[in-house]
């Protein structure tokens, strides 16, 4: 089975670099809409059996052009939503961003019972995403696009793919409409996936990139955060 994980398009909160995780969340900006439309030609050569998106408005809007082009129904699942910022919701200052990512980094290194202040534990986050992936697998689907969120995709891929470097999460940048392709390699029950492609920039092309306005970025946080 192949998963194509796609981060949603740009939102006003990305431009303002805020930890905006509450539902339903903001709509796409004009650039975000262009990024969503660009998914159609960018993925034209990839077969797709289904398209899933999180319950957040921005994820569904990002998926919609692809859904219409492929003639598929959009499958919306709560488990694909962003990692909740909890008490840090709508914060945009660097200390808050560091606090958020420090918890996520701890999850990557095995501290899965650590709770985001006012939010979820790592185990809860991974479990809800795992549940959707299990549903896809049990349905016998082989090629599935999943439109989700930056922190969620990075965390899940890092924890479930055997070929990731958990000690250096800053390596895995993912701008709006960046894409991660994984294949199920079996074997390790904890990390049964293998990343075959990680495209950090918008897959529609460099002209759609606005890396200074696509949300709080992991490179802003140095090694002391971990």
Order of alpha helices (4+ residues) and beta strands (2+ residues): beta-alpha-alpha-beta-alpha-beta-alpha-alpha-beta-alpha-beta-beta
